[in-house]
Amino acid sequence: MPAVSIEALLESGAHFGHLTRRWNPAMRNFIFMERNGIHIIDLRKTQLLIDIARDAAQEIASQGRGVLFVGTKNQAKGAVEQEAKRGISNYVSERWLGGMLTNFTTIRKSIKRLSTIDKMETDGTFEKITKKERLMLSRERDRLRKVFGGIEDMTRIPGMLVVVDIKKEHLAIKEAKTLGIPVIGIVDTNSDPTQVDYPIPANDDSIKAVELILKVLADAVVDGREVARAKTADLAAAGEAAVKEMDGDDTKVRRQLRTRKGGKADGAE
């Protein structure tokens, strides 16, 4: 059963593309028709590609790898933050800084600085410095949190990106390509779907459409994480069973050795 109905996609306005003069010819196969100078997206293909992207996101999450949600335009910010948090995932909703993936070590230093300032406030350091210094540190922390808040706990490169508006977020996609990270992208009629691994043709300016699609993908990540947890639990149980079996074998061997020693002692008498 499809994750999203055609009716829901219609109600969200997912079918409205850009003006025909702004189209990207690479989107030809995803366009249903032209109406009043606007391209109408084929929602049957949108529905199918949402399902394909959902399965891909679930598979990545089931491997214990992270999924990073990216969307910095006003229409996407709220949904990106909400659904990423619900899917226990990281996100970038303010600004993509060059090197967020390809120079992750340096980015981690900025995040560490953020943690350091937080610690200074809680451990009493703020009380020992001047009011001006506290103000400067608070402003620095606010600036860092605005940019890095969504990836503050991201300790390694993600296994996949989910991107809203691939044209606007071209830097994120370029870095993902460099590192071989697969990308799911909501692609409007003015963009090139070949730039991402899992294109979802839809109106990336519609808040409702973006929310609808991201909800499906966040659900997939949640389901994938459950699979990963189950795998971890099974491995732990198997490990415990193996240890018990080894302990049992060790006990048997010790018993046999004691029996042999006892037999030799009787023979010597």
ZIPEUR-V591145 format. One record per residue. RES is the residue in three letters. SS is DSSP state (hx for helix, st for strand, lp for the rest). OMEGA is omega in degrees with one decimal (NA if undefined). Layout:
BEGIN
res = (RES RES)
ss = (SS SS)
omega = (OMEGA OMEGA)
END
This chain:
BEGIN
res = (MET PRO ALA VAL SER ILE GLU ALA LEU LEU GLU SER GLY ALA HIS PHE GLY HIS LEU THR ARG ARG TRP ASN PRO ALA MET ARG ASN PHE ILE PHE MET GLU ARG ASN GLY ILE HIS ILE ILE ASP LEU ARG LYS THR GLN LEU LEU ILE ASP ILE ALA ARG ASP ALA ALA GLN GLU ILE ALA SER GLN GLY ARG GLY VAL LEU PHE VAL GLY THR LYS ASN GLN ALA LYS GLY ALA VAL GLU GLN GLU ALA LYS ARG GLY ILE SER ASN TYR VAL SER GLU ARG TRP LEU GLY GLY MET LEU THR ASN PHE THR THR ILE ARG LYS SER ILE LYS ARG LEU SER THR ILE ASP LYS MET GLU THR ASP GLY THR PHE GLU LYS ILE THR LYS LYS GLU ARG LEU MET LEU SER ARG GLU ARG ASP ARG LEU ARG LYS VAL PHE GLY GLY ILE GLU ASP MET THR ARG ILE PRO GLY MET LEU VAL VAL VAL ASP ILE LYS LYS GLU HIS LEU ALA ILE LYS GLU ALA LYS THR LEU GLY ILE PRO VAL ILE GLY ILE VAL ASP THR ASN SER ASP PRO THR GLN VAL ASP TYR PRO ILE PRO ALA ASN ASP ASP SER ILE LYS ALA VAL GLU LEU ILE LEU LYS VAL LEU ALA ASP ALA VAL VAL ASP GLY ARG GLU VAL ALA ARG ALA LYS THR ALA ASP LEU ALA ALA ALA GLY GLU ALA ALA VAL LYS GLU MET ASP GLY ASP ASP THR LYS VAL ARG ARG GLN LEU ARG THR ARG LYS GLY GLY LYS ALA ASP GLY ALA GLU)
ss = (lp lp lp lp lp hx hx hx hx hx hx hx lp lp lp st st st st hx hx hx lp lp hx hx hx hx hx hx st st st st st lp lp st st st st lp hx hx hx hx hx hx hx hx hx hx hx hx hx hx hx hx hx hx hx hx lp lp lp lp st st st st lp lp lp hx hx hx hx hx hx hx hx hx hx hx hx hx lp lp lp st st st lp lp lp lp lp lp lp lp lp lp lp hx hx hx hx hx hx hx hx hx hx hx hx hx hx hx hx hx hx hx lp lp hx hx hx hx lp lp hx hx hx hx hx hx hx hx hx hx hx hx hx hx hx hx hx hx hx hx hx lp lp lp lp lp lp lp lp st st st st st lp lp lp lp lp hx hx hx hx hx hx hx hx hx hx lp lp st st st st st st lp lp lp lp lp hx hx hx lp lp st st st st lp lp lp lp lp hx hx hx hx hx hx hx hx hx hx hx hx hx hx hx hx hx hx hx hx hx hx hx hx hx hx hx hx hx hx hx hx hx hx hx hx hx hx hx hx hx hx hx hx hx hx hx hx hx hx hx hx hx hx hx hx hx hx hx hx hx hx lp)
omega = (-179.0 -179.4 -178.3 178.7 176.2 -179.7 -179.9 178.4 178.0 -178.7 -179.0 -178.2 -177.5 -173.9 -177.7 176.5 179.3 173.8 -175.8 -179.1 -179.4 -172.9 172.5 -177.6 179.7 179.2 -174.9 -175.9 -178.4 -178.1 -177.2 -178.1 175.2 179.5 178.4 177.2 -179.9 176.8 177.8 -176.9 178.1 -174.7 174.9 177.8 176.0 -179.8 -179.8 -176.3 172.7 179.9 179.5 179.0 178.6 180.0 -180.0 179.4 179.3 -180.0 178.7 -179.0 -179.5 177.4 -179.8 -179.4 -176.0 175.3 -177.8 178.2 -177.3 177.0 -173.6 178.1 -175.6 -178.5 -174.5 -171.5 -176.0 -178.8 179.4 -179.6 -176.9 -175.8 177.0 178.9 179.8 178.6 -178.7 -177.8 176.9 -178.2 171.9 -176.2 -178.8 -178.5 177.1 177.0 177.5 179.8 179.9 175.9 -173.8 177.1 -172.0 179.7 178.6 178.1 179.3 178.3 177.9 178.7 177.9 177.6 177.6 179.1 179.8 179.7 176.7 -179.1 179.7 -180.0 -176.6 -176.7 176.1 -178.9 -179.3 -177.8 -175.4 -178.6 -176.9 179.4 179.8 179.0 177.6 -179.5 179.9 179.3 179.2 178.5 178.1 179.3 179.7 179.9 180.0 -178.1 179.4 -177.6 -171.7 -176.5 -177.6 179.2 -175.6 -178.3 178.4 -174.3 178.5 -179.1 -179.3 178.9 -178.8 172.7 169.6 -171.0 174.0 -177.8 -175.0 178.3 179.6 -175.9 -176.1 179.4 178.6 -179.3 178.8 179.6 178.4 178.0 -179.4 -176.9 179.1 179.6 179.4 -176.4 167.9 -178.2 170.5 -169.1 177.3 -173.3 178.4 -175.8 -179.0 -176.8 -179.0 -179.4 -179.3 -177.7 -177.8 -179.8 173.3 -179.1 -178.3 178.6 -177.0 175.5 179.3 -180.0 -178.6 179.9 178.8 179.0 -178.0 -177.5 -179.5 178.0 178.5 -177.8 177.2 176.0 -179.9 178.6 178.1 179.1 179.6 178.7 177.4 177.5 179.8 179.0 179.3 178.4 -180.0 179.4 179.1 179.3 179.2 179.5 179.1 178.6 178.7 179.5 -179.9 179.0 179.0 179.6 178.3 178.0 179.0 178.6 -180.0 178.8 178.9 -179.0 179.6 179.5 179.6 179.2 178.8 179.6 179.2 179.7 178.7 179.7 -180.0 -179.7 178.6 -179.1 -178.8 177.8 NA)
END
